[in-house]
Amino acid sequence: MYPWPQTPIDLQRARDPGELSAEKIMLFGAIPACIVLAIYVVVSFGMLLVLAGMFAAFYFAIEWMMLSYFRGHGVLVGPEQYPELDAMTENFSRRLGVPRPEVYVVQQSLWNAFAAKAVGSRIIVLYSGAVDALLLGGSPEDLGFLVGHEMGHHACGHLDWKYRLVRLGAWIPFLGQYHRRSMELSCDRIALACVGQTNIAVRGLLSMTVGITMMARTNLAAVQEQWRSARRQIGVTILTFYSMYPPHLQRMESVLAAAEQWGFAPPNFAAPSGGAIPAVGQTIAPPPQAAALSAPVPPPPPAQPTIAPPPSATVASDVSQQELSPRG
């Protein structure tokens, strides 16, 4: 079992500073929104409250059906079911000071996972596309970044009702989008704090960005330089302003900056699978299994003619065996 860190995580320090700033502005923005809603309640003689109640009942029904679906179609992580996942879930929830969520693994080819709070139950759903990619491209502990990110949403209260009230301030132009992007960056930083190693976080982000095969061949320094250039382009800036999620390369930069700020070792690590996260300027060596799958198999040697020995002679023949090794 992987030796995860044991020290508690300071959420205020781990969260992205931009999220905390946007949250304060949205709190002020939520005040006039609440005043407008109160006026509508009075003017509509309480009909707005009736509509709100109907919406809440419908939302509760949707949550209940979603929770029931995953309890019937997914596999629940526990001590006897995926013990590596169980150990990291227990460790992260304890260090973050949040109740342990139910973690389900479901068959879905997308590289994705999500956290939800349904009918009072906290859940994390891991799609098999992400789980398979992280396991094939690295090792079981690489799942820690995925689980830690989703655990961050629970720890920061992103799924609580009081946090949804803060979202009433999202009417301010572009503030809601900026806040959502900052939430994702916060969860990436929390995931880094959970796993305690830069290389695990970088492997998770690279797997999500380019996949398991190209991850092993990615030049991390070139990726960093690409984002420094791209973020100054007007098209990238406009798309980012309108997006609820930060670009993958921005997430990479945020994690590396947090790792440097917290004094974590730089990403220079040979993964158990043989892949390596490089130091700046290096290239990740491909894992042996990837090379073995892609290496061409040489044709068999031509058959040698057999000469029958004379009846009176004794011929000692050596049998040679050829072992095919992949070109890597």
N, C-alpha and C positions, 0 to 999 in steps of 0.2 A: 504494500500500500504506500502511496506517495506521501512523504512527510510535509504536509501543508503547514504554513506558518500558524502560530498559535496566538499572536498578539491581537488585541481588539483593534478595530479599524475606526479611526476618527472620520466620521462622515463629512463634517464641515471642511476638513482639510482635503478629503478625497474628492469632493464634488468640484465640478468645473466652476471657476469664479463667474463666468458669464451667466450660468443658470441662476446663481444667487442674486446677481444684479437684476436680471430680467424678472425674477420672481417678485422683488420689491416694487418694481415699476408696475407690474401687473396687479399687485395688491391695491395700489392707488387707482389703477384703471378699473378695478372691479367695483370700487365704491360708487361711481356714477352709474354703472351698469345695474347695481342692486337698487339704486334709487329709482331708475327708470322702470325696473320690474315691479317695484312696490307701487308706483303710480298706476301701472297697467292693472294690477290686482284690484286697486280701489275703483278705477274707471270701469273695469269689466265686472264689477260686483262679485268678485271671487272666482269668475270663470277661469281665469288664468291658473288658479290653484287647482281647479278640477282637471284642466288639461295637463298640468304638471303631475298630478296624481296618476292619471291614465298613462302618461309617458313612463313614470317610475314603475308602474305595474308591468307594462310591456317590457321595459328594460330588465326587470327582475326575471321575467319569464325567459327572456333570451339568455341571460346568464345561467339560469338553472338548466336549460337545455344544453348549453355549451359544456357545462361541468359534467352533466350526465353523459354527453357524447364521449368525452375524453376518458371518463371512468369506465366506459364500455368498450372503447376502441383503442386505447393506448395501454402501455405497460407501465405500471407504477414502480418507481425506483424505491428500493428498500434494502435492508441489510442482507436479505437473501436474493435480491434481484438487482444486478449491476452494482456490486459492492463498491467499486471505485467511484461511481456517481453518487452513491449514498454517502460515502465518507466525505466527499468534497461538499455536498449539500449541507450535511451536518456541521462541518467546520465553518463554512461561510456564514450560515445563518447565526451560529453562535457568536462569531466574531463581529458580525454586523449588528447584533442585538435585535434580531427580528424573529418572529415565529417561523419555524421551518415550513416551507411551502410543500405542496404535493408536486412531485416532478414526474412528468409522463413523457415517454418516448413513443412517437407515432410515425407511421410510414408516410413520408411525404418527400418528394425528390428535391424540393427547394432547400437552399442553404439558408435556414432561418430558424428562429426560436422566438417565443414571446412569453411575457408574464401577464397574468390576469388575476383579478380578484372577483370571484363569482359566488354569490350567495354567502358571503362571509368567509369563503375558503380562498386561500392564496394558492395559486398554481403556477407552475412553469411547464411549458410544453416545448420539447426539443424535437425538431423534425429530423428524420433519419438521414436526410440529405446532408445536413450539417454534421451530425454525429459520425456518419460514415467517412466524410471528407477529413475530419480531424483525426479519426483513428487510423485511416489509411495513410495519411500524410505525416503522422507523428506518433503520438503515444496517448494512453488514456488520460494523462494529466492535462493534455491540450484541451480537453473538454472543460477544464476549469475556467477558461476565459469566457466561454459561452454561458456556462451556468452563473458565473460571477456577474456578468453583464445583466442578465435577467434578475438576479437577486438584488442588484442595485436598484431596479425600479421599485421593488418592494421596500427596500431599506429607506429610500428617499421619499416614500409616500406618494409616488406618482400615480398610484391606483386608488388612493383614498378619496372619499367624497370631499373632504376639506380642500384637497388639492385641485379638485375639479372646479370648486368655487373660485379659486385663484384664476382659473382659465377664463373667467368672465372678463378679465382684463385684456383678452386677446383681440378685442376690437381695435386696439391701437395698431396702425399699419405696420406690418412686418414683425411686430413684437412677438406675436404668437408663434410664428415660424422660428424666430431666433430662439425662443424659449424651448421649443421642442428639440431643436438641434443641440442646444446646450444640455438638455436632459440626457440625450444619447451620449454626448461626450462625458458627462458625469458618470454614467454607468460603465463606460469603457475604463475610466480612471479607477472606479471602484473595483472592477474586475481585475485590473492590474494589482491593486492593493490586496485582493483576495489571493491571487496566485503567487504573488511575491517574487515573480521573475519576469524580466522584460521579454526574454525569448519566448515564453509561453504566450504572452499577449501578442507579440508580433506574428508568431505562427498562426494564431487564430485569425488575425486581421488579414494576413496574406492568403490564407485558405479561402476566406470569404471573398477576397478581391480577385484572385487569379486562378483559384482551384489548386488541387493537391499536386498536379504534375508540374505546372509552371511555378508553383510556390518554391519548389526545390531549385529553380534556376533563376530566381529573381534577385537582381542587384538592389539591395536596400538603399544604398547611397543614391542611386539613380532615381529611385522612387521618391526620395525626399527632395531631390533637386527638381523633379518633374512638378511636384506640388508647389514648390516655391515659385516656379514660373507660371503655372496654371492659375494660381489664386489671384494673380494680378490682371488676368484677362477679363474683359468686360462680360463676355458670355458666361464664363464660369461664375462670376460674381452675381449676375442676374439670376441664373438658375439656382444658386445657393440661397439667395434671399427668398425665393418663392418655395423652397423645399422645406419639408418637415424633418428631413434627415440630413446630416452632414455628409459630404463626399467621403468616400472610403480613405482617400489619401489624407484628408484633413484629420480623420480619426487616427490614422497612423502617426501623424505629426503630434497630435495631442497626447497620445500614449507615450511616445518617446520623450516628449518634453516633461511629462509627469515623472517618468522613470529617472530622468536626469535630475529633476528637482528633488526627488526623494532619495537620491543617492543609490539607486539600483544599478547593478552591473549592466554594462552595455550588452546588446544582443549579439553575443559571440558564443555559440553553443552548438555542440554536436548532438543532435537528437538521437534517441534510442534507435530510430529507424535508419540512421545513417545520414539523414539530411542535416544541414548545418545552417543556422542563422548567422549571417556574416557580421563582422565588424564593418565599420564604414569603409567603403571601397572594395569590399570582398563580394564574392558571388556565392550563393548557396549551392553546395554540392548536391547532386541528385541522390535520393535514397537508392540503396542497392536494388530493392525490389522494383523500383520504377525503371532502372537501367536494364534489369533482367527482362522486364516485359517488353522493352522497346528494342533490345539488341537483336540483330538478325542472327539466325542460327546458321552456321556454316554448313554447306552441303556435305554429305557423308563422303569419305574417301573412296576412290574407285576400287573395285574389287580386283584383287591380285590373282593372277592365274596360279592354279595349284598343280604342281608337278608330282606325280606319284613316284615315290622312291622305289628303287629296285627291291625285290622281295628279300634280298639278303642284307639290306642295309637298314640301320636303325636311325631314324631322323628325329632329332629333338627340336621341337619348334617352340618359339616363344610367342605367347599370346599377348599382344599389346592392347591396352585399353586406353581410349581417348576420352578425357573428361572435358565437356564443353563448358567453358566459363564465359559469362556475359561480358561484352565489351563495355567498359564504363569509363 
